[in-house]
């Protein structure tokens, strides 16, 4: 005779079977596979996918840097969601049982600070401009991130950085850093040099093998910032997106792309092209092979062309 | 018997004017958006001859990066005798974006518009003898483009720039591009009434009209258009004249000069 208990057992067995082979009835819980990779003495990185946000990558597209501090780990950029922050927290406790002592955000884009929520009881440092921008734009970013990433974002609420970071030579949790207040990718971009290893952490002022993004860009200012960063002559550069650069190419490549992008848009304005016509022209091989192309180029046309066009077109009245 | 539901049906019928949701030509919407039948009646006047036609190309990005400035290129040059192109969205508080009367220009127009949600977007092309031909595409969007105040109000000199025009002709490639400074307020933002350019006409030096655009609220702030001409017959100079719904006159001249 089939008892209720046996029937439940059957049901449970059936469900377990379904989950293992093909989850027809529900999506598995999304989880991030974050692995800190040691890159220098007392320095690790989490490598992001060189892609755009998607429901496949869960928004894990950013590089995080982790530095050994005196009372725990210093985390530079915290990822795209609450769940990302939680995964980061777990993974980092394997490096130092005390976990994260301090968070620094390089700028206010959501993939760089939406994990802050998990570290809200720790000091979270950023430039003043970044704190202000995160406060005004956080909710808008959040709406868009939920739209792009769906369930990966569950429970995420933007927590802006809380403490304005000093600039020049500073000490954060016992670790000596040089903090460079720059801009161009956004109005306020922080680059950091780790005194002990010489590592230059650039945030999104530098990209490698992934197209730079421009929603808040000022291209001329960005190029100035890149000149400043190149002058550091760091032995290793950790870009905001893309692999660690020990060959000294990332800054130059970022600059070359931005130069090309500006020239392309200025030329297009001089020819009277509309945005769609520019988007339809193919990219040079050198830039077509970057991650997230041609989507990022298309986005950049939307961000930058209206203003460039106004400067190029003559007055008609 | 007169029931409550039939009373409701009558009321809805009255509210929507003559729109019944059942146009005289029933088309098979390639996007199955659920709204096309309604727009076919309300926007196009329930034409007797209408078809979806891939020769009407509507090109836009898959996703609207900036909900306030979605670029769009409509190209009906594969059709002949085009008299009017109606550009509209299926979903949005104000479906109609504009009507373009190409006249002596090519039936092709580049524009930008404000998007309020993910939607199908259509270009309905009226020809002189062969009825309407409708093309479209889909655009995904985070939305909100129609119900936010114009960005112009973030600066205090927008009134001085009102009606300021940039643009020129490229006679070798048959292009005319024009950008007019105007807030293009939809009336959907709290406390800000509708404030839009109603029409822009393009005419030759002797006053002969070559093309006209009738704008509605969803055209972007600081409208930007490219018109296309046969380089052989393109006028060497175009007057652009227009008027907004507050009676402000807009006037400018497009020439081949790079700087003026």
Contacts between the chains, C-beta under 8 A, distances in Angstrom:
chain1	res1	chain2	res2	distance
A	143	B	142	6.5
A	144	B	142	5.0
A	147	B	142	5.6
A	215	B	65	7.9
A	270	B	258	7.6
A	271	B	170	6.8
A	271	B	173	7.2
A	272	B	168	7.1
A	272	B	170	4.7
A	272	B	173	7.0
A	272	B	175	4.3
A	272	B	176	7.8
A	272	B	177	4.5
A	272	B	226	6.4
A	273	B	226	7.9
A	274	B	71	6.4
A	274	B	73	6.2
A	274	B	110	3.4
A	274	B	177	7.5
A	274	B	224	7.7
A	274	B	226	4.7
A	275	B	71	3.6
A	275	B	110	7.7
A	275	B	112	7.3
A	276	B	59	5.2
A	276	B	60	7.0
A	276	B	61	7.8
A	276	B	71	5.0
A	276	B	72	6.9
A	276	B	73	4.0
A	276	B	110	6.4
A	277	B	73	6.9
A	277	B	110	7.2
A	279	B	61	6.7
A	279	B	71	7.6
A	280	B	59	7.5
A	298	B	61	5.7
A	298	B	65	7.2
A	299	B	65	4.8
A	301	B	71	7.8
A	302	B	61	7.4
A	302	B	65	3.9
A	302	B	66	5.0
A	302	B	69	6.6
A	302	B	71	7.1
A	303	B	65	7.1
A	303	B	66	7.2
A	306	B	69	6.2
A	306	B	112	8.0
A	306	B	222	7.6
A	306	B	224	7.3
A	309	B	166	7.8
A	309	B	179	7.0
A	309	B	224	7.5
A	310	B	166	5.9
A	310	B	179	6.7
A	313	B	166	4.1
A	313	B	167	5.6
A	313	B	168	6.2
A	313	B	177	6.8
A	313	B	179	6.6
A	314	B	166	6.7
A	314	B	167	7.6
A	314	B	168	5.6
A	314	B	257	6.4
A	314	B	258	6.5
A	314	B	259	5.1
A	314	B	260	4.8
A	315	B	164	7.3
A	315	B	165	7.0
A	315	B	166	5.9
A	315	B	260	6.5
A	316	B	165	4.2
A	316	B	166	6.0
A	316	B	167	4.6
A	316	B	168	7.1
A	316	B	178	6.6
A	316	B	240	6.9
A	316	B	252	3.7
A	316	B	253	5.9
A	316	B	254	5.5
A	316	B	260	7.7
A	317	B	163	7.4
A	317	B	164	6.9
A	317	B	165	4.5
A	317	B	250	8.0
A	317	B	251	6.0
A	317	B	252	3.5
A	317	B	253	7.1
